[in-house]
Amino acid sequence: MFFRNLPDGSILARLSRAVSLERVTSNDTCDIIFDAAADMVFEAERRSLNGDLWEIFYALAVAADENPLCHIFERTLIPESFSRILARDIWARHKVITAVKSIIENDDLYQDLKPLTDFIPTNTARVSSAKNAYEGVVRLAAGIAEAETPEDMFRSVREFCAIYGSGIFALNYAFKWNSAEKKLSAVDDVDSRTLDSLIGYQSQKNELLANTDSFLRGYPANNVLLYGDSGTGKSSSIRALLNEPDFTGRGLRMIELRRDQFPDIPDVLALIRERNYRFVVFMDDLSFEEFEVEYKYLKALIEGGLELKPDNAVIYATSNKRHIIREVWADRASSAEDVHGWDTMQEKRSLSDRFGTTIWYPSVNKADYISMVKAIACEFGLVIDEAEMENLAMRWELAKGAFTGRTARQFVYDMLRRGL
């Protein structure tokens, strides 16, 4: 029942093969264990994992497994009979780790691997997602290692699942959809900027925060469309929600979908429908030409189709266009000849109407633009005469043609590149 979907190339699967001595030679065992150890060290460095790596990577396998019983722990307790089955399964699988550690302890060939039982990373984590969850994995590993009975081990797993959940959503906060493999792929390095670090647009950010907070509380929340000029921070504002205090701790997860992936939306919804998380489905730079009809599929999905969008999901989208679908003056001229011309116009606006909350991000004024430049320059430690920096920033804006946060950041990057 447990680990039934364990990938063949995973660390635990390889270690299981290494201790199956009847099927491999001692040289094979050595190669497998050292290769697995190298991968463990690499991942431990990336995520700043410290402690007994053998136990930690067993705990990771437990936490990451998409086990339906562990999914139930996200919501409630499972029946005692199933608890006993899962406890024995976790206990039995752990014998692989016990066997590997015994081999290392009793064979001088593995002397170099002994420090892995008390590993200390050399650097802070190079990935930015799910730091708290990986700290939880380290605690789970300690609980598993100290367990004297299957019930003790099971109790540690249950406590982890109750706090963090299970599977891919327990260990990651941001995802992209892989259309070829029909699965979600975790995004490790997410944008670390917070809403507070994005200069200006305070009322817009407050509206986005209020809707998201309501959603995380389990109250009704609208789908949100952020529209306005390019480079004003629409996408950055949505991504920054992952860095708001305790939002991810309250269950916020974000899935980014491209426009060409709209046909896969039912597959995505099937994965998240019964999970105890709150999902923002993020669609960036949403726009359609007048001859493109894919928007009709999205329109029905958001509101009006037979399959309802689950309560634990909302759609946040950005667009440079208020009505998303391109409109031209000819539309208005032709409506005079069209018997149902108003209906035609309404059809083009029907997608944007599905978004209960629309937030406008216009270009800022000169003063706000200069404030953005100064804030970003301070962020990167750029020291330059204030009057000179303002003069250079205005010249840069003339070339770009917009008072936006993107223009301000690009200007500072250019200054840094030139060593000014």
Buried (B, 14 or more C-beta within 10 A) or exposed (E): EBBEEBEEEBBBBBBBBBBEEEEBEEEBBBBBBBEBBEBBBEBBBBBBBBBBBBBBBBBBBBBBBEBEBBBBBBEEEBEEEBBEBBBBBBBEBBEBBBBBBEBBEEBEBBEEBEEBBEBEBEEEBEBBBBBEBBBBBBBBBBBBBEBEEBEBBBBBBBBBBBBBBBBBBBBBBBBBBEBEEEEBEBBBEBBEBEBEEBBBBEEBBEBBBEBBBBBBEEEEBBBBBBBBBBBBBBBBBBBBBBBBEEBBEBBBBBBBBEBEBBEBBEBBBEBBBEBBBBBBBBBBEBBBEEEEEEBBEBBEBBBEEEEEBBEBBBBBBBBBBEBBBBBEEEBEEEBEEEEEBEEEBEBBEBBBBBBBBBBBBEBBEEEBBBBBBBBBBEEEEBEEEEEEBBEBBBEBBEEBEBBBBBBBBBBBEEBEEEEE
